[in-house]
Amino acid sequence: MLRTLQALPRQADWLAPLLAGFVTVLVGYTSSAAVVFEAARALGANSAQIASWLLALGVGMGVGALYLSIKYRAPINVAWSTPGAALLIAAAGDVSLAQATGAFLFSALLIWLCGVTGVFARLLEVIPQSLGAALLAGILLQFTLHAFELLPQAWTLLLPMLAVYLLMRRLQPRYAVVFSFAVGVLLSASQGTLRSELLSIQLATPVWVTPEFAWPVLLGVGLPLFLVTMASQNLPGVAALRGGGYPVPVSSLISTTGGLNLLLAPFGAFSLNLSAITAALCISPDAHPDPRKRYLASSFAGVLYLLLGVLGASVGALFMAFPRELVLGIAGIALLGSVGNGLHQALVDERQREPALLTFVVTASGVSLWGIGAAFWGIVLGALALLIQRR
């Protein structure tokens, strides 16, 4: 379809990047908005606070994408951290919303410091990619397991969704999650579990949450959130841009996303980072045959993110109308690929395989010591095992 649009006269060559930007936002929301919604709900957020989360995230992603894309004339997308949202769900047991907000600020501060000091690349060298990938896979595994635990009581919904996902992964991988989600919505409506009375059109308003700073939460949630965001989002995002031929200034991008995150964290922006999942949609030649004009695709995506952010209350009401089995099911299905990629990257280097496996197992176990969550202990024990092995 994009190639057909690109064959139109030059006066209409903005149509292809517009469609690419629309698909970017569509895939981003349908593949992971359910994870974000469940993270907010797991931390005890009410409907107004959930709408504020979506408003803050939409504004942050929209402003970041517009500013960076236009400034550097490159297709730079800003996104929320889907693995970070999964981490919040896994750690939500004894963590209040105020304590989680403190962790958001702590993570955002570390990201901003990595940008302004220029230590991003050196910091990632300290933590091997295999351990970062294992940490990500362990976090996401917990969430996907929770989703598939619903199969016995919701198999008439989840099995068709899974079948459509697997079929579309063979035919049109980019839209597999979108079609699976559409089937889930249709089945929920036919089964009478879709609460349409909750649907409404309304604007979101920001809701301030005063942060609480508790060291166990900062170390058990804030630090892993920072590590996961940097290793699984910002690093692939930079790699995608450079692979597409855009030598962007990394420190400036990281400091910008970290600064936006700092400003918006008290309103629910748990993590803002360079896009890793949808980056290829705007970098692809399908977005525009001229690489110098592909920044229009990410700019259009930024405008759409702003619009959806303002309508955050409506988006929140939409997910409230969906049955919990649908929300958790589509989130678990959407994260399957990320779990597989994380495990592959974690175990591909034989020299680091055992430390990475230890990181994965400890993180996936959900163990908590002295109030500090499994993600922190997973990376600590994995790094210790790697250090002993090298010595």
C-alpha positions in Angstrom: 0.0 0.0 0.0 2.9 2.4 0.9 4.5 1.7 -2.5 1.2 2.5 -4.3 1.1 5.8 -2.5 4.7 6.6 -3.4 3.7 6.3 -7.1 1.4 9.4 -6.8 2.6 12.8 -7.9 5.2 14.6 -5.9 2.6 17.0 -4.5 1.2 14.0 -2.5 4.5 12.5 -1.4 3.6 13.2 2.2 0.9 10.5 2.1 3.4 7.7 2.5 5.1 9.1 5.6 1.7 9.9 7.0 0.6 6.3 6.6 3.9 5.1 8.0 3.5 7.3 11.0 -0.1 6.1 11.5 1.0 2.4 11.3 3.8 3.2 13.8 1.3 4.5 16.4 -1.2 1.8 15.7 1.3 -1.0 16.1 2.8 0.7 19.2 -0.6 1.1 21.0 -2.2 -2.2 20.0 1.0 -4.2 20.9 1.8 -2.7 24.3 -0.9 -0.3 25.5 -2.5 -3.2 27.3 0.8 -3.8 29.2 1.0 -0.1 30.3 -2.7 -0.2 31.3 -2.2 -3.3 33.4 1.0 -1.8 35.0 -1.0 1.3 36.1 -3.8 -0.8 37.5 -1.4 -3.2 39.3 0.1 -0.3 41.1 -3.4 0.8 42.3 -4.0 3.7 39.9 -7.6 4.8 39.5 -9.3 5.6 36.2 -8.3 9.3 36.4 -4.7 8.4 37.2 -4.6 5.8 34.3 -5.8 8.6 32.0 -3.1 10.8 33.3 -0.5 8.1 32.6 -1.6 7.9 29.0 -1.7 11.7 28.7 1.8 12.1 30.1 3.2 9.3 27.9 1.4 10.6 24.8 2.7 14.2 25.4 6.2 12.9 26.1 6.4 10.7 23.0 4.7 13.3 20.8 6.9 16.2 21.8 10.1 14.1 21.8 9.5 12.7 18.3 8.5 16.0 16.8 11.4 18.0 18.4 14.1 15.4 17.7 12.9 14.5 14.2 12.7 18.1 13.0 15.9 19.2 14.7 18.0 16.4 13.3 16.0 15.6 10.1 16.0 11.9 11.0 13.1 9.5 11.7 13.5 9.5 15.5 10.6 7.9 17.4 10.1 8.2 21.1 8.2 5.4 22.9 7.4 4.1 26.3 9.3 1.1 27.6 7.1 -2.0 27.2 9.6 -4.2 29.1 9.6 -1.5 31.8 5.9 -1.7 32.1 6.1 -5.5 32.4 8.7 -5.0 35.2 6.3 -2.7 37.0 3.6 -5.5 36.9 6.0 -8.1 38.2 7.1 -5.8 41.1 3.7 -4.3 41.9 2.9 -6.5 44.9 4.0 -4.3 47.9 4.9 -1.1 46.0 2.5 1.9 46.2 1.8 4.2 43.4 3.7 7.0 45.2 6.8 4.8 45.7 6.6 3.7 42.1 6.6 7.4 41.1 9.7 7.9 43.1 11.3 5.0 41.2 10.2 6.6 37.9 12.0 9.8 38.8 15.1 7.9 39.9 15.3 6.0 36.6 14.7 9.2 34.6 17.4 11.0 36.5 19.9 8.2 35.7 18.9 8.3 32.0 19.3 12.1 31.9 22.7 11.9 33.5 23.8 9.3 31.0 22.9 11.7 28.3 24.4 15.0 29.7 27.6 13.3 30.8 28.1 11.2 27.7 28.7 8.0 29.5 25.9 6.0 27.7 28.2 3.9 25.6 30.7 3.3 28.4 27.9 2.3 30.8 26.5 -0.3 28.4 30.0 -1.7 28.0 30.1 -2.3 31.8 26.9 -4.4 31.6 27.4 -7.1 28.9 24.6 -7.3 26.4 24.0 -10.9 27.3 23.1 -10.0 30.9 20.9 -7.1 29.8 19.1 -9.5 27.4 18.7 -12.1 30.1 17.3 -9.5 32.5 14.8 -8.5 29.9 13.7 -12.0 29.1 13.3 -12.9 32.8 11.1 -9.9 33.4 8.9 -10.5 30.4 8.6 -14.3 31.1 6.9 -13.5 34.4 4.3 -11.5 32.6 3.7 -13.9 29.7 3.3 -16.8 32.2 0.6 -14.8 34.0 -1.2 -14.3 30.8 -1.2 -17.9 29.7 -2.3 -19.0 33.2 -5.7 -17.7 32.1 -6.1 -20.3 29.4 -8.2 -22.8 31.4 -11.0 -20.4 32.1 -10.7 -18.3 28.9 -9.6 -20.7 26.3 -12.5 -19.8 23.9 -11.0 -16.3 23.8 -7.2 -16.9 24.1 -6.7 -19.9 21.8 -8.3 -18.2 18.7 -6.2 -15.1 19.4 -3.1 -17.2 19.6 -3.9 -19.1 16.4 -4.5 -15.8 14.5 -1.2 -14.4 15.9 0.7 -17.5 14.7 -0.9 -17.4 11.3 -0.2 -13.7 10.8 3.4 -14.2 12.0 3.7 -16.4 8.9 1.8 -14.1 6.5 2.2 -10.5 7.7 4.4 -10.4 10.9 4.2 -6.7 11.3 0.4 -6.8 11.9 0.2 -10.1 13.8 -0.6 -8.4 17.1 -3.1 -6.1 15.5 -5.1 -8.9 13.9 -4.9 -11.0 17.1 -6.3 -8.0 19.1 -9.1 -7.4 16.6 -10.2 -11.1 16.8 -10.1 -10.8 20.6 -12.3 -7.7 20.6 -14.8 -9.4 18.2 -14.9 -12.6 20.4 -15.4 -10.5 23.6 -18.3 -8.7 22.0 -19.9 -11.9 20.8 -19.4 -13.5 24.3 -21.0 -10.5 26.0 -17.9 -9.7 28.1 -17.2 -6.3 26.4 -18.6 -3.6 28.7 -19.6 -1.0 26.0 -21.3 1.1 28.6 -17.9 2.2 29.9 -16.9 3.7 26.5 -16.8 7.5 26.4 -15.2 10.3 24.6 -13.4 12.6 27.1 -10.2 14.6 27.5 -7.6 13.5 29.9 -6.4 15.8 32.7 -3.0 15.5 34.4 -3.1 14.0 37.9 -0.1 14.8 40.2 1.2 11.9 42.3 3.6 13.1 45.1 6.6 10.7 44.9 7.9 8.7 47.8 11.6 7.7 47.9 12.2 4.3 49.5 15.6 2.7 49.0 14.3 -0.9 48.5 11.9 0.4 45.8 14.6 2.6 44.2 17.0 -0.4 44.0 14.4 -3.0 43.3 12.3 -1.1 40.7 14.0 2.1 39.7 17.4 0.7 39.0 16.1 -2.3 37.0 13.8 0.1 35.1 16.8 2.2 34.2 18.9 -0.8 33.1 16.1 -2.4 31.1 15.2 0.9 29.4 18.8 1.6 28.4 19.7 -2.0 27.4 16.5 -3.1 25.7 15.2 0.2 24.3 17.8 3.0 23.9 20.6 0.7 22.7 18.5 -1.0 19.9 17.0 2.4 19.1 20.4 3.9 18.4 21.5 0.8 16.5 18.4 1.0 14.3 19.0 4.7 13.5 22.7 4.2 12.7 21.9 1.0 10.7 19.5 3.1 8.6 22.3 5.6 7.8 21.4 8.3 10.4 24.5 9.2 12.5 22.5 11.0 15.2 24.1 12.5 18.3 23.4 9.9 20.9 24.0 12.0 24.1 21.5 14.6 22.9 18.8 12.0 22.2 19.2 10.4 25.6 19.3 13.6 27.5 16.2 14.8 25.7 14.2 11.7 26.5 15.5 11.6 30.0 14.6 15.2 30.6 11.1 14.8 29.3 10.8 11.7 31.5 11.9 13.7 34.6 9.3 16.4 33.9 6.4 14.1 33.3 7.1 11.2 35.7 4.9 12.6 38.6 2.0 12.5 36.1 2.5 8.9 35.1 5.3 8.9 32.5 7.1 5.9 33.9 9.7 5.6 31.1 10.4 7.5 27.9 13.1 6.3 25.5 14.1 5.8 21.9 11.8 3.5 20.0 13.1 0.0 19.5 10.0 -1.9 18.5 8.5 0.4 15.9 11.7 2.2 14.8 12.0 0.2 11.6 8.6 1.4 10.4 9.8 5.0 9.9 13.3 4.1 8.9 12.2 1.7 6.1 12.2 2.9 2.5 8.5 2.3 2.5 8.1 5.4 4.7 9.6 7.5 1.9 12.0 6.7 -1.1 14.1 9.7 -0.1 16.0 9.0 3.2 16.2 12.8 3.8 12.4 12.9 4.0 11.7 9.9 6.3 11.7 12.2 9.3 8.2 13.2 8.2 7.0 9.8 9.2 8.2 10.1 12.8 6.9 13.7 12.8 3.4 12.5 11.9 3.7 9.8 14.5 4.5 12.5 17.1 1.4 14.5 16.2 -0.7 11.3 16.5 0.9 10.5 19.9 0.0 14.0 21.1 -3.6 13.5 20.0 -4.0 10.1 21.6 -2.4 11.6 24.8 -5.0 14.3 25.0 -7.7 11.7 24.5 -6.0 9.5 27.2 -9.2 9.3 29.3 -11.0 7.8 26.2 -8.2 5.3 25.7 -8.3 4.4 29.4 -12.1 3.9 29.2 -11.6 1.7 26.1 -9.3 -0.6 28.0 -11.6 -0.6 31.1 -14.3 -1.8 28.7 -12.3 -4.8 27.7 -12.3 -8.0 29.8 -9.2 -8.5 31.9 -8.5 -11.8 30.0 -8.4 -9.9 26.7 -6.0 -7.2 28.1 -3.6 -9.7 29.7 -3.9 -12.1 26.8 -2.9 -9.7 24.1 -0.1 -8.3 26.2 1.3 -11.8 26.8 1.0 -12.6 23.1 2.6 -9.3 22.1 5.6 -10.0 24.3 6.4 -13.5 23.0 8.8 -12.3 20.4 10.6 -10.1 22.9 11.1 -13.1 25.3 12.5 -15.2 22.4 14.8 -12.4 21.2 16.0 -11.8 24.7 16.8 -15.4 25.4 18.6 -15.7 22.0 20.8 -12.7 22.7 21.4 -13.9 26.3 22.6 -17.4 25.4 24.3 -16.9 22.0 27.7 -16.2 23.5 28.9 -19.5 25.1 31.5 -17.7 27.3 28.7 -15.7 29.0 26.0 -18.3 28.8 26.0 -19.5 32.4 26.0 -16.0 34.0 23.3 -14.9 31.6 21.3 -18.0 32.4 21.7 -17.3 36.1 20.4 -13.7 35.6 17.4 -15.0 33.7 16.5 -17.7 36.2 16.8 -15.4 39.3 14.9 -12.6 37.6 12.1 -14.9 36.3 11.8 -16.5 39.8 10.3 -13.3 41.3 12.4 -13.7 44.4 12.5 -10.7 46.8 15.2 -10.2 49.5 15.1 -7.3 52.0 12.3 -5.8 50.0 14.4 -5.6 46.8 12.9 -7.3 43.7 14.2 -10.1 41.6 15.4 -8.0 38.7 18.1 -6.3 40.9 19.3 -9.6 42.3 19.3 -11.2 38.9 21.7 -8.6 37.4 23.9 -8.6 40.6 24.3 -12.4 40.7 24.8 -12.6 36.9 27.5 -10.0 37.1 29.1 -11.7 40.0 29.1 -15.1 38.2 30.6 -13.4 35.1 33.4 -11.8 37.3 34.3 -15.1 38.9 34.3 -16.9 35.6 36.6 -14.4 34.0 39.0 -14.5 36.9 
